[in-house]
Amino acid sequence: MQRWQGLDDVPGDWGSSVVTVGVFDGVHRGHQRIVSGAAGAGADLGLPVVVITFDPHPAEVIHPGSHPPLLCTTRRRARLLAGLGAEAVCVLPFTHEFSQLGPDEFVRAVLMDRLHARRVVVGENFRFGHRAAGDVALLAELGEKYDFAAVGVPVVIGSRVVERAAAAVRTIRAAVPGASASGYENGEAVARAERVVLAVPFAGLAGFLGRARDALAGKLVIDVVVPLSVRDGFVALAAADGAASAGELIQQALPAARVVSAFKNLPAQRLGDLAAPLEGDVVLCGNDDAARAEVAALVGLLPGLRAVDAGGIANARYLEATTALLLNLNRRYGARASIAILGLPEP
Ligand SMILES: NC(=O)c1ccc[n+]([C@@H]2O[C@H](COP(=O)([O-])OP(=O)(O)OC[C@H]3O[C@@H](n4cnc5c(N)ncnc54)[C@H](OP(=O)(O)O)[C@@H]3O)[C@@H](O)[C@H]2O)c1
């Protein structure tokens, strides 16, 4: 492992890298996941992994005395990071001058000039640049400008059959080399995730909820399910087992989970077509304000999509009815329609 005190120590002939950035004090489980994700990306791309960390702690410069004492020395941090697969650890002196860099300057100075980042792996709460103006969404935008991909949210794929989950992970990694994705049987996948996207056909929903109810308690459940029936080519909303919508049924079945209905009006093929830009609104509803805000932040990571907060879960019935309309329109026009709502105030 190489240890650099500042970017001037990076060898002049250093090629492209996978870079991860953070204070990583204590190198706890969350940090380990990020650095292991970077190591996976490095292995996929055949590139070395560089960890950028800071000394002193940025908070000490920005709000002196505001952060708790560090858990480990920079030397020990570097050793732990090397154990997770980092080829080099670069300790950046966090100065007042450094804290003034805007997000674009930060990316150029820290990620591009010396390290030629091709993939940047960070935690989803990662902030960078003056006044923490940069977030993962901006990092992804700057990645398009400087030709690197930003990875901020690790994905766990669940399936009833573990081999199918593994196949889905291979498909993801073929489309996005170095993506932080892993596959498990549904129960194990739910146990490993704090946020679960429930994307099963309505016919399989009750069985799944029965099996996963306890494991989903306390988690954020993102429901995309739409109960539909098709007769003579006409798509209609199907009865949702006594509830007014699948979203409401799921929240009733999982009283301890934070359910947010979302993405119901967006064709999966559109999300899966990485070459085509996304556009339109993701309307979301759920009874927990913080959960809706969390899903809105995830939507914000998808360039071109806007999250529209529709309030309580009772609105799920209208989202689901809109999907039936969209599918009938798709059939009529051979399209992949989604929705955009006009006239809302700017956030
Ligand atoms: N496709 C879209 O564009 C779209 C858009 C908006 C909303 N939705 C909603 O999203 C949900 C999934 O849609 P989809 O098109 O992805 O459907 P799908 O391909 O038929 O099903 C998705 C996965 O669910 C699992 N599954 C199938 N039957 C199951 C059962 N009885 N119990 C548990 N798991 C089962 C299967 O995975 P394993 O075999 O690997 O377990 C399957 O690959 C649906 O409720 C749909 O209404 C879809």
The ligand as a Gaussian input file, in Angstrom:
#p B3LYP/6-31G(d) Opt

LIG

0 1
 N      -42.712000      -3.322000     -15.481000
 C      -43.048000      -2.071000     -15.362000
 O      -42.812000      -1.222000     -16.246000
 C      -43.707000      -1.587000     -14.087000
 C      -43.954000      -0.215000     -13.932000
 C      -44.564000       0.202000     -12.760000
 C      -44.903000      -0.729000     -11.780000
 N      -44.645000      -2.047000     -11.998000
 C      -45.041000      -2.995000     -10.954000
 O      -43.845000      -3.584000     -10.463000
 C      -44.073000      -4.936000     -10.065000
 C      -43.090000      -5.828000     -10.801000
 O      -43.272000      -5.654000     -12.184000
 P      -42.431000      -6.499000     -13.239000
 O      -42.825000      -6.042000     -14.578000
 O      -40.983000      -6.456000     -12.854000
 O      -43.026000      -7.935000     -12.956000
 P      -42.401000      -9.403000     -13.147000
 O      -41.239000      -9.298000     -14.081000
 O      -43.514000     -10.295000     -13.501000
 O      -41.934000      -9.768000     -11.675000
 C      -40.791000      -9.261000     -11.067000
 C      -40.144000     -10.353000     -10.248000
 O      -40.997000     -10.729000      -9.163000
 C      -40.697000     -12.084000      -8.800000
 N      -41.957000     -12.848000      -8.696000
 C      -42.754000     -13.271000      -9.692000
 N      -43.829000     -13.927000      -9.200000
 C      -43.678000     -13.914000      -7.848000
 C      -44.443000     -14.437000      -6.775000
 N      -45.580000     -15.104000      -6.998000
 N      -43.994000     -14.240000      -5.518000
 C      -42.852000     -13.573000      -5.278000
 N      -42.081000     -13.076000      -6.254000
 C      -42.493000     -13.228000      -7.520000
 C      -39.835000     -12.653000      -9.929000
 O      -38.499000     -12.725000      -9.433000
 P      -37.845000     -14.123000      -8.942000
 O      -38.448000     -15.179000      -9.815000
 O      -36.407000     -13.878000      -9.218000
 O      -38.201000     -14.258000      -7.516000
 C      -39.921000     -11.631000     -11.017000
 O      -38.755000     -11.520000     -11.791000
 C      -45.503000      -5.264000     -10.450000
 O      -46.320000      -5.182000      -9.316000
 C      -45.869000      -4.166000     -11.450000
 O      -47.247000      -3.845000     -11.373000
 C      -44.060000      -2.497000     -13.124000

